[in-house]
């Protein structure tokens, strides 16, 4: 039986859904019902989202699994009858003494940079481009960590002319491999959502990479933006 391990995103948990990007071919057509089981044998009746690779209607599953949280792992198992089983992965990772020492020496902002930047951009898209706003589909689900059957888009947005804009965020230097990734997403959005509308892509990185710049320079609808962070240390009295 095929299995996929998926790290729950903010959108998954908040809106009661689970992304199945990467194994979409195992699931029924858009809008069709799916039966979901948990480890306790409880049954949930859900459906495939109309335009993206995710299973909607899992609010009750989350209610029965209160330890499910953003970043937590869930194993998706495809049963022979096309029903699925969702199992939370609870095994803690065992670190060696050397790994623990290395982990404690890492500044916290580094591994969480993409999430922090997503958090900021989601609420401040106008800082990147005037009139830019987060896309919401017909069910009101936002375009952050937007699931498709070819992968998950960091931020799917709409510009002031109502055209689609895809944002892909990299915490450090962005390899030119991201060009293939973002153009793949652009093609999917063009075929499944945009139709006659324009689709643009913006890669957001921290460090300059000439290969990335060269790759993006010949693409009319793809651009690279860079960000910098100003870190200020203050006293408790200066906190707002």
GUKOLGU-492547 format. One record per residue (C-alpha): residue in one letter; z, y, x. Coordinates in nm, 4 decimals. Each point is the difference from the previous one (the first is absolute). Layout:
% GUKOLGU-492547
@res = a	z = Z	y = Y	x = X
...
//
This chain:
% GUKOLGU-492547
@res = x	z = 0.0000	y = 0.0000	x = 0.0000
@res = x	z = -0.0999	y = 0.3389	x = 0.1526
@res = x	z = 0.2855	y = 0.2313	x = 0.0969
@res = x	z = 0.0230	y = 0.3649	x = 0.0963
@res = x	z = 0.3003	y = 0.1823	x = 0.1405
@res = x	z = 0.0103	y = 0.3581	x = -0.1245
@res = x	z = 0.2313	y = 0.2859	x = 0.0986
@res = x	z = 0.0986	y = 0.1895	x = -0.3132
@res = x	z = -0.1083	y = 0.3638	x = -0.0059
@res = x	z = 0.1548	y = 0.2966	x = -0.1768
@res = x	z = -0.2727	y = -0.0218	x = -0.2662
@res = x	z = 0.0649	y = -0.3735	x = -0.0529
@res = x	z = 0.3723	y = 0.0465	x = -0.0618
@res = x	z = -0.0178	y = 0.3236	x = -0.1969
@res = x	z = -0.2738	y = -0.1124	x = -0.2401
@res = x	z = 0.0817	y = -0.3710	x = -0.0301
@res = x	z = -0.3068	y = -0.1499	x = 0.1641
@res = x	z = -0.1051	y = -0.2059	x = 0.3024
@res = x	z = -0.3106	y = 0.0470	x = 0.2115
@res = x	z = -0.2229	y = -0.3039	x = 0.0552
@res = x	z = -0.2444	y = 0.1662	x = 0.2370
@res = x	z = -0.1493	y = -0.2652	x = 0.2269
@res = x	z = 0.0189	y = -0.2887	x = -0.2478
@res = x	z = -0.1606	y = 0.1665	x = -0.3028
@res = x	z = -0.2542	y = -0.2823	x = -0.0354
@res = x	z = 0.2730	y = -0.2418	x = -0.1132
@res = x	z = 0.0833	y = 0.2048	x = -0.3088
@res = x	z = -0.1683	y = 0.0402	x = -0.3399
@res = x	z = -0.2292	y = 0.2852	x = -0.1021
@res = x	z = 0.1183	y = 0.3554	x = -0.0552
@res = x	z = 0.2299	y = 0.0386	x = -0.2983
@res = x	z = 0.0533	y = -0.3752	x = -0.0512
@res = x	z = 0.3490	y = -0.1434	x = -0.0452
@res = x	z = 0.1916	y = -0.1757	x = 0.2778
@res = x	z = 0.3141	y = -0.2113	x = -0.0212
@res = x	z = 0.2572	y = 0.0721	x = 0.2715
@res = x	z = 0.3010	y = -0.2191	x = 0.0894
@res = x	z = 0.3002	y = 0.0785	x = 0.2160
@res = x	z = 0.2224	y = -0.2350	x = 0.2013
@res = x	z = 0.2296	y = -0.0487	x = -0.3007
@res = x	z = -0.2891	y = -0.1205	x = -0.2166
@res = x	z = -0.0141	y = 0.3114	x = -0.2174
@res = x	z = -0.3416	y = 0.0773	x = -0.1416
@res = x	z = -0.1644	y = 0.3443	x = -0.0180
@res = x	z = -0.3253	y = 0.0887	x = -0.1743
@res = x	z = -0.1982	y = 0.2602	x = 0.1924
@res = x	z = -0.3599	y = 0.1079	x = 0.0607
@res = x	z = -0.2400	y = 0.1089	x = 0.2703
@res = x	z = -0.0461	y = 0.3731	x = 0.0303
@res = x	z = -0.3304	y = 0.1304	x = -0.1279
@res = x	z = -0.1259	y = 0.1440	x = 0.3284
@res = x	z = 0.2232	y = -0.1050	x = 0.2911
@res = x	z = 0.1315	y = -0.3152	x = 0.1653
@res = x	z = 0.3487	y = -0.0062	x = -0.1471
@res = x	z = 0.2004	y = -0.1760	x = -0.2676
@res = x	z = 0.1523	y = 0.2385	x = -0.2538
@res = x	z = 0.2862	y = -0.0460	x = -0.2459
@res = x	z = 0.2657	y = -0.1404	x = 0.2347
@res = x	z = 0.2807	y = 0.2350	x = -0.1024
@res = x	z = 0.2078	y = -0.2900	x = -0.1367
@res = x	z = -0.0501	y = -0.1979	x = 0.3234
@res = x	z = 0.1377	y = 0.2935	x = 0.2000
@res = x	z = 0.2879	y = 0.0333	x = -0.2466
@res = x	z = 0.0905	y = -0.3655	x = 0.0606
@res = x	z = -0.0323	y = 0.0427	x = 0.3777
@res = x	z = 0.2065	y = 0.3085	x = 0.0714
@res = x	z = -0.0071	y = -0.0659	x = 0.3752
@res = x	z = -0.3767	y = 0.0559	x = 0.0057
@res = x	z = -0.0455	y = 0.3250	x = 0.1894
@res = x	z = -0.2615	y = 0.2048	x = 0.1804
@res = x	z = -0.0985	y = -0.1803	x = 0.3204
@res = x	z = 0.1388	y = -0.3319	x = -0.1188
@res = x	z = -0.2222	y = -0.3096	x = 0.0212
@res = x	z = -0.1216	y = -0.2009	x = -0.2974
@res = x	z = -0.1992	y = -0.3226	x = 0.0295
@res = x	z = -0.2807	y = -0.0338	x = -0.2551
@res = x	z = -0.0957	y = -0.3634	x = -0.0663
@res = x	z = -0.3109	y = -0.0922	x = -0.2003
@res = x	z = 0.0611	y = -0.3066	x = -0.2197
@res = x	z = -0.2801	y = -0.2472	x = -0.0892
@res = x	z = -0.0008	y = 0.1254	x = -0.3607
@res = x	z = -0.0619	y = 0.3574	x = 0.1297
@res = x	z = 0.3533	y = 0.1103	x = -0.0873
@res = x	z = 0.1958	y = 0.1486	x = 0.2899
@res = x	z = 0.3490	y = -0.0167	x = 0.1415
@res = x	z = 0.1779	y = 0.2989	x = 0.1507
@res = x	z = 0.2770	y = -0.0828	x = 0.2474
@res = x	z = 0.2063	y = 0.2553	x = 0.1883
@res = x	z = 0.0190	y = -0.0766	x = 0.3702
@res = x	z = 0.3679	y = 0.0192	x = 0.0890
@res = x	z = 0.0191	y = -0.1493	x = 0.3483
@res = x	z = 0.1376	y = 0.2589	x = 0.2456
@res = x	z = -0.1830	y = 0.0462	x = 0.3255
@res = x	z = 0.1957	y = -0.1301	x = 0.3007
@res = x	z = -0.0170	y = 0.2335	x = 0.2994
@res = x	z = 0.0709	y = -0.0947	x = 0.3600
@res = x	z = 0.2421	y = 0.2157	x = 0.1989
@res = x	z = -0.2958	y = 0.1581	x = 0.1808
@res = x	z = -0.1762	y = 0.0790	x = -0.3307
@res = x	z = 0.3188	y = 0.1516	x = -0.1432
@res = x	z = 0.0357	y = 0.2234	x = 0.3054
@res = x	z = -0.3643	y = 0.1065	x = -0.0246
@res = x	z = 0.0313	y = 0.0634	x = -0.3752
@res = x	z = 0.3081	y = 0.2189	x = 0.0430
@res = x	z = -0.1770	y = 0.2128	x = 0.2618
@res = x	z = -0.2910	y = 0.0925	x = -0.2290
@res = x	z = 0.0131	y = 0.3380	x = -0.1716
@res = x	z = 0.0078	y = -0.0635	x = -0.3747
@res = x	z = -0.2778	y = 0.2440	x = -0.0869
@res = x	z = -0.2660	y = -0.1965	x = 0.1944
@res = x	z = -0.0373	y = -0.3262	x = -0.1976
@res = x	z = 0.0381	y = 0.1884	x = -0.3279
@res = x	z = -0.2437	y = 0.2768	x = 0.0876
@res = x	z = -0.2797	y = -0.1101	x = -0.2333
@res = x	z = 0.2431	y = -0.0359	x = -0.2922
@res = x	z = 0.1614	y = 0.3380	x = 0.0730
@res = x	z = -0.3392	y = 0.1667	x = 0.0229
@res = x	z = -0.1088	y = -0.1676	x = -0.3244
@res = x	z = 0.3203	y = 0.1244	x = -0.1658
@res = x	z = -0.0754	y = 0.3538	x = 0.1131
@res = x	z = -0.3711	y = -0.0028	x = -0.0844
@res = x	z = 0.0558	y = -0.1518	x = -0.3434
@res = x	z = 0.2034	y = 0.3068	x = -0.0955
@res = x	z = -0.1898	y = 0.2565	x = 0.2100
@res = x	z = -0.3692	y = -0.0904	x = -0.0180
@res = x	z = -0.0827	y = 0.3685	x = -0.0395
@res = x	z = 0.1079	y = 0.0464	x = 0.3628
@res = x	z = -0.2870	y = -0.2231	x = 0.1064
@res = x	z = -0.2617	y = 0.1422	x = -0.2349
@res = x	z = 0.0246	y = 0.2561	x = -0.2782
@res = x	z = -0.0284	y = -0.1592	x = -0.3428
@res = x	z = 0.0532	y = -0.3550	x = 0.1287
@res = x	z = 0.2149	y = -0.2194	x = -0.2280
@res = x	z = 0.0974	y = -0.3645	x = -0.0254
@res = x	z = -0.2221	y = -0.2209	x = -0.2161
@res = x	z = 0.1566	y = -0.1720	x = -0.3029
@res = x	z = -0.1822	y = -0.2829	x = -0.1755
@res = x	z = -0.0269	y = -0.0599	x = -0.3763
@res = x	z = 0.3459	y = -0.1646	x = -0.0012
@res = x	z = 0.1603	y = 0.2975	x = 0.1759
@res = x	z = 0.0468	y = -0.1896	x = 0.3282
@res = x	z = -0.0410	y = 0.2347	x = 0.2981
@res = x	z = -0.2368	y = -0.0358	x = 0.2930
@res = x	z = 0.2631	y = -0.0554	x = 0.2668
@res = x	z = -0.0395	y = -0.3449	x = 0.1597
@res = x	z = -0.2839	y = -0.0553	x = -0.2475
@res = x	z = -0.0973	y = -0.3681	x = -0.0185
@res = x	z = -0.3624	y = -0.1084	x = 0.0054
@res = x	z = -0.1486	y = -0.3460	x = 0.0484
@res = x	z = -0.0946	y = 0.0952	x = 0.3583
@res = x	z = 0.3307	y = 0.1532	x = 0.1094
@res = x	z = 0.2574	y = 0.2675	x = -0.0742
@res = x	z = -0.0842	y = 0.3715	x = 0.0220
@res = x	z = 0.2774	y = 0.2230	x = 0.1383
@res = x	z = -0.0701	y = 0.2928	x = -0.2326
@res = x	z = -0.2800	y = 0.0255	x = -0.2556
@res = x	z = -0.0480	y = 0.3600	x = -0.1092
@res = x	z = -0.2141	y = 0.2323	x = -0.2119
@res = x	z = -0.1226	y = 0.3346	x = 0.1336
@res = x	z = -0.0496	y = 0.3305	x = -0.1839
@res = x	z = -0.3512	y = -0.1089	x = -0.1037
@res = x	z = 0.1354	y = -0.3266	x = -0.1458
@res = x	z = -0.1549	y = -0.2071	x = 0.2783
@res = x	z = 0.1846	y = -0.2854	x = 0.1754
@res = x	z = 0.1691	y = 0.0396	x = 0.3399
@res = x	z = 0.1460	y = -0.2955	x = 0.1938
@res = x	z = 0.2745	y = 0.0691	x = 0.2548
@res = x	z = 0.0775	y = -0.2537	x = 0.2737
@res = x	z = 0.3056	y = 0.0756	x = 0.2144
@res = x	z = 0.0685	y = -0.1259	x = 0.3525
@res = x	z = 0.3312	y = 0.0806	x = 0.1705
@res = x	z = -0.1400	y = 0.0304	x = 0.3518
@res = x	z = -0.3478	y = -0.0132	x = 0.1464
@res = x	z = -0.2553	y = -0.1121	x = -0.2571
@res = x	z = -0.2373	y = -0.2668	x = 0.1270
@res = x	z = -0.3626	y = 0.0399	x = -0.1049
@res = x	z = 0.0481	y = -0.3258	x = -0.1932
@res = x	z = 0.1460	y = 0.2157	x = -0.2768
@res = x	z = -0.3521	y = 0.1340	x = -0.0640
@res = x	z = -0.1105	y = -0.3433	x = -0.1199
@res = x	z = 0.3140	y = -0.0235	x = -0.2099
@res = x	z = -0.0339	y = 0.3362	x = -0.1710
@res = x	z = -0.3756	y = -0.0315	x = -0.0624
@res = x	z = 0.0641	y = -0.3420	x = -0.1561
@res = x	z = 0.2508	y = 0.1599	x = -0.2379
@res = x	z = -0.2424	y = 0.2830	x = -0.0723
@res = x	z = -0.2688	y = -0.2505	x = -0.0994
@res = x	z = 0.2409	y = -0.1820	x = -0.2316
@res = x	z = 0.1132	y = 0.3228	x = -0.1676
@res = x	z = -0.3608	y = 0.1129	x = -0.0380
@res = x	z = -0.0996	y = -0.3213	x = -0.1757
@res = x	z = 0.3112	y = -0.0555	x = -0.2119
@res = x	z = 0.1407	y = 0.3445	x = -0.0820
@res = x	z = -0.2085	y = 0.2933	x = 0.1189
@res = x	z = -0.3480	y = -0.0892	x = -0.1299
@res = x	z = -0.1886	y = 0.3319	x = 0.0214
@res = x	z = 0.2861	y = 0.1881	x = 0.1675
@res = x	z = 0.0215	y = 0.0675	x = 0.3726
@res = x	z = 0.2372	y = -0.2106	x = 0.2111
@res = x	z = 0.1458	y = 0.1436	x = 0.3218
@res = x	z = 0.2307	y = -0.1453	x = 0.2630
@res = x	z = 0.2588	y = 0.1690	x = 0.2224
@res = x	z = 0.1633	y = -0.1838	x = 0.2918
@res = x	z = 0.3354	y = 0.1539	x = 0.0965
@res = x	z = 0.1264	y = -0.0723	x = 0.3524
@res = x	z = 0.2447	y = 0.1442	x = 0.2521
@res = x	z = -0.1798	y = -0.0440	x = 0.3320
@res = x	z = -0.3563	y = 0.0900	x = 0.0939
@res = x	z = -0.2379	y = -0.2939	x = 0.0490
@res = x	z = -0.3536	y = 0.0782	x = 0.1163
@res = x	z = -0.1373	y = -0.3291	x = -0.1344
@res = x	z = 0.1342	y = 0.0833	x = -0.3450
@res = x	z = -0.1397	y = 0.3531	x = 0.0156
@res = x	z = -0.3446	y = -0.1223	x = 0.1037
@res = x	z = -0.0049	y = -0.2645	x = -0.2747
@res = x	z = 0.0963	y = 0.2488	x = -0.2690
@res = x	z = -0.2309	y = 0.2769	x = 0.1241
@res = x	z = -0.3181	y = -0.1659	x = -0.1314
@res = x	z = 0.1422	y = -0.0740	x = -0.3461
@res = x	z = -0.0521	y = 0.2820	x = -0.2476
@res = x	z = 0.2893	y = -0.0892	x = -0.2300
@res = x	z = 0.2603	y = -0.1120	x = 0.2556
@res = x	z = 0.2160	y = 0.2314	x = 0.2073
@res = x	z = 0.2999	y = -0.0285	x = 0.2319
@res = x	z = 0.3089	y = 0.2181	x = -0.0361
@res = x	z = 0.2879	y = 0.0184	x = 0.2485
@res = x	z = 0.3641	y = 0.0772	x = -0.0674
@res = x	z = 0.2908	y = 0.1112	x = 0.2141
@res = x	z = 0.3730	y = -0.0157	x = -0.0656
@res = x	z = 0.2536	y = 0.2696	x = 0.0813
@res = x	z = 0.3476	y = -0.1532	x = 0.0264
@res = x	z = 0.2987	y = 0.2342	x = -0.0264
@res = x	z = 0.3637	y = -0.0993	x = 0.0534
@res = x	z = 0.2571	y = 0.1920	x = -0.2029
@res = x	z = 0.3729	y = -0.0035	x = -0.0704
@res = x	z = 0.1559	y = -0.1274	x = -0.3233
@res = x	z = 0.0606	y = 0.3608	x = -0.1081
@res = x	z = -0.3730	y = 0.0752	x = 0.0196
@res = x	z = -0.0928	y = -0.2779	x = -0.2412
@res = x	z = -0.1358	y = 0.1273	x = -0.3355
//
